Amino acid sequence: MNTENLSVEDFAAWAASELEKVDLYYGHGSQDAQDEALWLASFIADFDYGDFEDGWNKVLTADQVKLGRELVENRIKTKKPLAYLINQIWFAGHRFYVDERVLVPRSHLGEWIVDCFEPWVNISRVSSILDLCCGGGSIGISAALYFDNADVDLADLSKPALEVCQHNIEAYELTQRVKTIHSDLFNNVHNCYDLILCNPPYVSHVNMAKLPQEYRYEPEMALVAGVEGLDSIATILNHCAQHLNDSGSLILEAGTAAPALEAALDQVPLNWMMSASGESVVLVISREELIEYQTKIAKLGL
Ligand SMILES: C[S@@+](CC[C@H](N)C(=O)[O-])C[C@H]1O[C@@H](n2cnc3c(N)ncnc32)[C@H](O)[C@@H]1O
């Protein structure tokens, strides 16, 4: 590659062609090699991912090209997700700091946070939110940014993850209304909320063994949840009603455990929210429904 007068566009084309030569997994913040090359190019050129109208024709300095080459080589050699190599991820239109203490944020919930979960949630009734299993805080912090009058608590069992979360809360200057709680699911959560958001671990042991190398850099406790992937979800569904206000709801990502959950709760009419990509792995359930179906939900185990 001729590194003289290289534009962002030229660099992105080169990076995509290099990434495409090898067997890499995408899905930790990018869709494919092209998408990842654009993200990487925007990072080295120091503009926001997506802001290509301004950034596309920028000419890169020699140092920027060197950094970009090193990142491409490193990504290929280690298969480490790009987010960890550059300590950033874009989620629901906002940038977050990430490192290997937390899962790389990619929850489906990001698709709906930007619209405050309408029509499932009435924004005027939401003044308190819990992000349970918060990791680096992308869901709860994004919720605080879109529900700009709500107080938001973020809970996780991992202290290292909560350190990253706190860093992100401070970066967005949200310390007045956003707080972390160190808690094993609801054990140390003492409040009730209008909205609980949760992207828990939901990978079954069998699926965990099949995941590509990229996932091996993520904390195992952020992914694995028992034989069917339902261990955390079962406890959450069983205890959630106690932590919701009267008209409150839980929005829960079940991911690859969605079919097992659907089968285990076949007597319960679960309301799956369909994503733009056609996936139905996030469910919305009200406090009333959690109480109405509690006997059936209890069969999931505690
Ligand atoms: C799938 S990750 C989601 C992280 C973040 N919400 C996101 O979407 O990027 C699951 C999170 O649950 C946390 N976790 C695992 N077991 C937990 C437990 N028993 N209580 C609270 N958090 C737990 C992990 O530390 C991890 O941060």
The ligand as an ORCA input file, in Angstrom:
! r2SCAN-3c Opt
* xyz 0 1
  C     -24.377    -10.287     28.532
  S     -23.442     -9.295     29.647
  C     -24.282     -7.759     29.375
  C     -23.511     -6.564     29.754
  C     -24.185     -5.259     29.324
  N     -25.526     -5.168     29.853
  C     -24.210     -5.160     27.817
  O     -25.271     -5.334     27.201
  O     -23.144     -4.916     27.248
  C     -24.029     -9.871     31.191
  C     -23.541     -9.137     32.423
  O     -24.108     -9.809     33.555
  C     -23.180     -9.812     34.603
  N     -23.546    -10.899     35.520
  C     -23.341    -12.224     35.399
  N     -23.880    -12.879     36.439
  C     -24.458    -11.939     37.231
  C     -25.169    -11.992     38.461
  N     -25.421    -13.148     39.082
  N     -25.622    -10.832     38.997
  C     -25.384     -9.635     38.367
  N     -24.708     -9.530     37.206
  C     -24.255    -10.662     36.642
  C     -21.839     -9.982     33.929
  O     -20.794     -9.526     34.762
  C     -22.044     -9.145     32.671
  O     -21.599     -7.835     32.892
*
